[in-house]
Amino acid sequence: MSEIYFVVKSLIITIVLILCLQVRVAGDTIENYANNWVHSSSAGEYLTRVAEGASLALKNGFKKANELVMGATIDRKILPDTAKAGRLNFELKPSQPAAPTVSEEEE
């Protein structure tokens, strides 16, 4: 029951907040004032730089993880087809078709 109370309470708070942001002051809504302030402040520039850095870190992290799994290094190019799949030393082969079941053989 407490979960439903939390959802209802959050919904009510959200509706009240949205209604308050729609109040017009000097011909413009509070929401527009807040939006203009965020776009004109220097905090937005710093947050943009942080987001770009985080994006670059994630990109480099995934690239490094992929190289670790596939066995490639920064100096080598694409692995030859005859090489085994990465440092895990297993070969990638297509799966075999499933054997027919008893009901398929009777038909």
C-alpha positions as CSV (number, residue, x, y, z in Angstrom):
1,M,0.0,0.0,0.0
2,S,2.9,2.3,0.7
3,E,4.0,2.0,-3.0
4,I,0.7,3.3,-4.2
5,Y,0.8,6.2,-1.7
6,F,4.3,7.1,-3.0
7,V,3.1,7.1,-6.7
8,V,0.0,9.2,-5.9
9,K,2.1,11.6,-3.8
10,S,4.7,12.0,-6.5
11,L,2.0,12.6,-9.1
12,I,0.3,15.3,-7.0
13,I,3.7,17.0,-6.4
14,T,4.5,16.9,-10.1
15,I,1.1,18.4,-11.1
16,V,1.5,21.2,-8.6
17,L,5.0,22.0,-9.7
18,I,4.0,22.1,-13.4
19,L,1.0,24.3,-12.6
20,C,3.3,26.7,-10.6
21,L,5.7,26.9,-13.5
22,Q,2.9,28.1,-15.8
23,V,2.3,31.2,-13.7
24,R,2.9,34.3,-15.8
25,V,5.0,37.1,-14.4
26,A,5.6,40.3,-16.5
27,G,4.3,38.6,-19.6
28,D,6.4,35.4,-19.4
29,T,6.1,32.2,-17.5
30,I,8.3,31.1,-14.7
31,E,9.3,28.1,-16.7
32,N,10.6,30.4,-19.5
33,Y,12.5,32.5,-17.0
34,A,14.2,29.4,-15.6
35,N,14.9,28.1,-19.1
36,N,16.5,31.4,-20.2
37,W,18.6,31.6,-17.0
38,V,19.9,28.0,-17.5
39,H,20.9,28.8,-21.1
40,S,22.5,32.1,-20.3
41,S,24.4,31.0,-17.2
42,S,28.0,29.7,-17.2
43,A,26.9,26.5,-15.5
44,G,25.5,25.2,-18.8
45,E,28.9,25.5,-20.4
46,Y,30.6,23.6,-17.7
47,L,28.0,20.9,-17.7
48,T,28.3,20.5,-21.5
49,R,32.1,20.0,-21.1
50,V,31.5,17.4,-18.4
51,A,29.0,15.6,-20.6
52,E,31.4,15.6,-23.5
53,G,34.2,14.3,-21.3
54,A,32.0,11.5,-19.9
55,S,30.9,10.6,-23.5
56,L,34.6,10.4,-24.6
57,A,35.5,8.3,-21.5
58,L,32.7,5.8,-22.2
59,K,33.7,5.6,-25.9
60,N,37.3,4.9,-25.0
61,G,36.3,2.4,-22.3
62,F,34.1,0.4,-24.6
63,K,36.8,0.4,-27.3
64,K,39.4,-0.8,-24.8
65,A,37.0,-3.6,-23.5
66,N,36.3,-4.7,-27.0
67,E,40.0,-4.8,-27.8
68,L,40.6,-6.9,-24.6
69,V,37.9,-9.4,-25.6
70,M,38.8,-9.6,-29.3
71,G,42.5,-9.7,-28.7
72,A,43.4,-6.7,-30.8
73,T,46.0,-4.2,-29.7
74,I,46.4,-0.5,-30.6
75,D,49.3,-1.3,-33.1
76,R,47.6,-4.3,-34.9
77,K,44.9,-3.9,-37.4
78,I,42.0,-6.3,-38.0
79,L,42.7,-9.9,-36.9
80,P,43.1,-12.4,-39.8
81,D,40.2,-14.8,-40.5
82,T,42.4,-17.7,-39.4
83,A,43.0,-16.3,-35.9
84,K,41.1,-17.6,-33.0
85,A,38.5,-15.2,-31.4
86,G,40.5,-13.2,-29.0
87,R,42.4,-14.2,-25.9
88,L,39.7,-16.6,-24.9
89,N,40.9,-19.1,-27.6
90,F,37.6,-20.3,-28.9
91,E,36.6,-20.6,-32.5
92,L,33.4,-19.2,-33.8
93,K,31.5,-21.8,-35.9
94,P,27.9,-21.8,-37.2
95,S,25.5,-23.9,-35.1
96,Q,24.3,-27.3,-36.4
97,P,20.6,-27.6,-37.4
98,A,18.5,-29.3,-34.8
99,A,17.7,-33.0,-35.2
100,P,14.1,-33.7,-36.2
101,T,11.8,-34.6,-33.4
102,V,9.6,-37.7,-33.1
103,S,6.5,-35.8,-34.3
104,E,8.3,-34.5,-37.4
105,E,9.5,-38.0,-38.4
106,E,6.0,-39.4,-38.2
107,E,4.6,-36.8,-40.7
